[in-house]
Amino acid sequence: MHQGPIIDAETPVTANNRNWVRRIYDWVLSWAETPYGIYALALLAFAESSFFPIPPDVLLIALAIGAPKKSLKFAFICTAASVLGGIAGYYIGFAAYEAIGKPIVDAYNGQPVMDKIAMWYSQYGFWGILTAAITPIPYKIFTIASGVFSFNFAEFLLASVIGRSIRFFAVAGLIALFGPQIKSFIDKYFNILSIIFTILLIGGFIFIKFVAH
């Protein structure tokens, strides 16, 4: 069973930062044992979209395991807060990149990722944005990059809603269906699952557009 923190490519784990990442991870999980877990989930999802190192999935999973019947409610709150945080990240990139955005990107070694996102948007437009929103590319880098490169805001918002919904509802749905025993599977194959969902979603749109008509 996977014992380490789920960092989902969000945080560069090295010998120098592994301990503090673990401490933050444990602190995030501790909120699941309090009456304020749902509020902590919303705040974490919002903050992770622009700067916080631990993804909200860790708390989402803990809360969903504790109350499986509320899993989809937790996923909705997580999605809504994450998208709102993404909007904040967009405007950090758009209006305050040098002062705020660049230090965040540099802290996550995110410049190569920003260049990749810009290339995807240039080549594929909305589909490039959607792919970046769903895949394990750090969402905070995606939101800041979207503002820096002045991506179409409506397309950015739509991609964020779709991408965040798929990510969080997939996790919550698996727990609601299979219970706590699915946690180790999610921990181990989280990134692969994200990629599979992306392929299925884009493939479905292509099928509808070119085959079903």
Backbone hydrogen bonds, N-H to C=O, Kabsch-Sander energy under -0.5 kcal/mol:
donor,donor_aa,acceptor,acceptor_aa,energy
7,I,5,P,-0.9
10,E,7,I,-3.2
13,V,11,T,-0.8
14,T,12,P,-0.6
18,R,14,T,-1.8
21,V,17,N,-2.3
22,R,18,R,-2.1
23,R,19,N,-2.1
24,I,20,W,-2.3
25,Y,21,V,-2.6
26,D,22,R,-2.6
27,W,23,R,-2.1
28,V,24,I,-2.7
29,L,25,Y,-2.3
30,S,26,D,-1.8
31,W,27,W,-0.7
31,W,28,V,-1.2
32,A,29,L,-1.8
33,E,30,S,-1.3
34,T,31,W,-1.6
37,G,34,T,-1.2
40,A,36,Y,-2.5
41,L,37,G,-2.2
42,A,38,I,-1.7
43,L,39,Y,-2.3
44,L,40,A,-2.8
45,A,41,L,-2.7
46,F,42,A,-2.1
47,A,43,L,-2.6
48,E,44,L,-2.8
49,S,45,A,-0.7
49,S,46,F,-0.7
50,S,47,A,-1.6
51,F,47,A,-2.5
52,F,47,A,-1.9
58,V,55,P,-1.1
60,L,56,P,-2.7
61,I,57,D,-3.0
62,A,58,V,-1.6
63,L,59,L,-2.7
64,A,60,L,-2.6
65,I,61,I,-2.4
66,G,62,A,-1.8
67,A,63,L,-1.6
70,K,67,A,-2.1
71,S,68,P,-1.6
74,F,70,K,-2.4
75,A,71,S,-2.2
76,F,72,L,-2.2
77,I,73,K,-2.3
78,C,74,F,-2.6
79,T,75,A,-2.6
80,A,76,F,-2.7
81,A,77,I,-2.4
82,S,78,C,-2.1
83,V,79,T,-2.5
84,L,80,A,-2.1
85,G,81,A,-2.3
86,G,82,S,-2.2
87,I,83,V,-2.0
88,A,84,L,-1.7
89,G,85,G,-2.4
90,Y,86,G,-2.5
91,Y,87,I,-2.1
92,I,88,A,-1.8
93,G,89,G,-2.2
94,F,90,Y,-2.2
95,A,91,Y,-2.6
96,A,91,Y,-0.6
96,A,92,I,-2.0
100,I,96,A,-2.5
101,G,96,A,-1.9
102,K,97,Y,-4.2
104,I,100,I,-1.3
105,V,101,G,-2.7
106,D,102,K,-3.0
107,A,103,P,-1.8
108,Y,104,I,-1.2
108,Y,105,V,-0.6
109,N,106,D,-1.5
110,G,105,V,-3.0
114,M,110,G,-2.5
115,D,111,Q,-2.2
116,K,112,P,-1.8
117,I,113,V,-2.6
118,A,114,M,-2.4
119,M,115,D,-1.9
120,W,116,K,-2.6
121,Y,117,I,-2.5
122,S,118,A,-2.2
123,Q,119,M,-2.3
124,Y,120,W,-3.3
125,G,121,Y,-1.7
127,W,124,Y,-1.4
128,G,125,G,-0.7
129,I,125,G,-1.7
130,L,126,F,-2.8
131,T,127,W,-2.4
132,A,128,G,-2.0
133,A,129,I,-1.9
134,I,130,L,-1.6
135,T,131,T,-2.5
142,F,138,P,-2.0
143,T,139,Y,-2.8
144,I,140,K,-2.1
145,A,141,I,-2.7
146,S,142,F,-2.2
147,G,143,T,-1.4
148,V,144,I,-2.5
149,F,145,A,-2.6
150,S,147,G,-1.0
151,F,146,S,-2.7
156,F,152,N,-2.5
157,L,153,F,-2.8
158,L,154,A,-2.4
159,A,155,E,-2.7
160,S,156,F,-2.3
161,V,157,L,-2.4
162,I,158,L,-2.5
163,G,159,A,-3.0
164,R,160,S,-2.9
165,S,161,V,-2.0
166,I,162,I,-2.5
167,R,163,G,-2.2
168,F,164,R,-2.6
169,F,165,S,-2.6
170,A,166,I,-1.6
171,V,167,R,-1.5
172,A,168,F,-2.5
173,G,169,F,-2.7
174,L,170,A,-2.2
175,I,171,V,-1.8
176,A,172,A,-2.6
177,L,173,G,-2.2
178,F,174,L,-2.8
179,G,175,I,-2.4
182,I,179,G,-1.9
183,K,180,P,-2.0
186,I,182,I,-2.2
187,D,183,K,-2.8
188,K,184,S,-2.0
189,Y,185,F,-2.4
190,F,186,I,-0.8
193,L,189,Y,-2.7
194,S,190,F,-2.0
195,I,191,N,-2.0
196,I,192,I,-2.5
197,F,193,L,-2.6
198,T,194,S,-1.9
199,I,195,I,-2.5
200,L,196,I,-2.6
201,L,197,F,-2.4
202,I,198,T,-2.6
203,G,199,I,-2.6
204,G,200,L,-2.2
205,F,201,L,-2.0
206,I,202,I,-2.4
207,F,203,G,-2.4
208,I,204,G,-2.4
209,K,205,F,-2.4
210,F,206,I,-2.8
211,V,207,F,-2.3
212,A,207,F,-2.5
